[in-house]
Amino acid sequence: MPESANDLNHWIILFRSIHHVLATERVLKERGIWFDLVPASRELTSECSMAIRFDGNDVEAVKAILAVDRVHAHYIYERQGGVYRDRTDMFDGLCG
């Protein structure tokens, strides 16, 4: 992802535990989806945790992976134009 990733469309997945982060990391690697492990933004959570950032072009692929591999995300946000938007509802019961 380009250096100016903060200015581009990307998505953030938050998890309840590091185990879910690691499971998702493994599955995304296996499927060849670009992602980055990042500290969870203080704008999104007060907890000190890790999140997965992925490119906005991969939303449908990530959604399918979460469904098939039963990976448990907590919240999913889109960041566009420097603003986070909660998109958890787009993932049809795959979060919670």
C-alpha positions, 0 to 999 in steps of 0.5 A: 500500500502506498505511503499515503495510505491514511489518505486512501480508502482502506478498511480496518477490522477490530477483534475481541482477542489477539487469537482472532487477529492471528487467525484472520492473518493466517487466512488472509495470507493463505488467500493472497489478500494484502493486509497490514497489522496495525495498532487499533486507532484510539478513535475506534477503541480505548483498548490497546489492541491490534487491528487488520487494515486492508485495501477497500478494493478487497472488501467483497473478498474479505467478506467472503473469507470471513464467512467461509472461514468463520473468522470472528471480527468485532467491528469493521470500519471504512476510512475514507477522506480521513474519516472512519465509518462503521461498516459492521452492518455490511458483514451480515452477522459475521461480526459481534 
